[in-house]
Each structure stands twice: as structure tokens, then as C-alpha cells.
Amino acid sequence: MRRYETIFILRPNAGEEEINRIIESTSQIIVDEQGTIIELAHWGVKKLAYLIKKESIGYYVYCDYAGTPAAVAEIERKFRIDDTVLKYMTIKTEDAISDEDIQQALEAVATKQSTQPESDETKDSDAEDADEDNTTEDTEKE
């Protein structure tokens, strides 16, 4: 098994059903080849740096997984056929990954995802505290 990261950009006007179909198809290829999906993130719609197939925005999807070279070849073959996929890139991040390493990576992703919302809430409450401090200072000056 090797560890890969694939980022693919889909047409934004494809619709949620079509986007989910492509993501599910990609996930199924990895699982069929006895691979493991470590992280699958929907980055959402973003502006492209340049036009790709006459599109100025695209729907980004990030997939971190452990799999075989055959799985990567099949995923990329499907991406070339599907007109909804604007662009894709796969990189190999590790030549070999053990089951223990996969479990550690899954735990790291789970930890990162569980702490991320807390840090966002903390930032929001800090901003509110700062706003309250500013209004107090403004009233004291008057």
C-alpha cells in the first residue's frame, strides 16, 4: 500500500447529486482495491486562477488515502472520461504505509476535525469580548 493525495475540481453547475456521485464512485474504487480513505474533504466552490474548460469557478474535493497504483490509475481513467471533472492531480506522499500508520493517520484526522470547531468558537467568542471591551471604552470617553 502507498499513501496518496488527490485533489479534483468539478464543474460548479454540476449539482449536488452529480458531485456526490463522482465522490462516491472515487471512494468505491479505493475501497474495491482494498484501500483506506484517510480523509475526504469538500473544500467547496472556489475561484480558479485561470479559465479551465471555460469555467472561472470550480468545486474542490480533497482525498487522502492509502491504496494501490491500480486504484490511482482507475480513478484517473474515470476522471479523464467524465466531463464534469475539470482538473485533477494525484501525488504519492509515502512509498509504503502500514496498517498501524493508517490507524494513526485516521486518529490524527479525527482529532484535527474534533478540535477545529472548538477553535472557531473560541475565535468568535474572543471577537465578541473584544467588541464588548471597545463599546465600554467608547462610553467611558463620552
Order of alpha helices (4+ residues) and beta strands (2+ residues): beta-alpha-beta-beta-alpha-beta-alpha
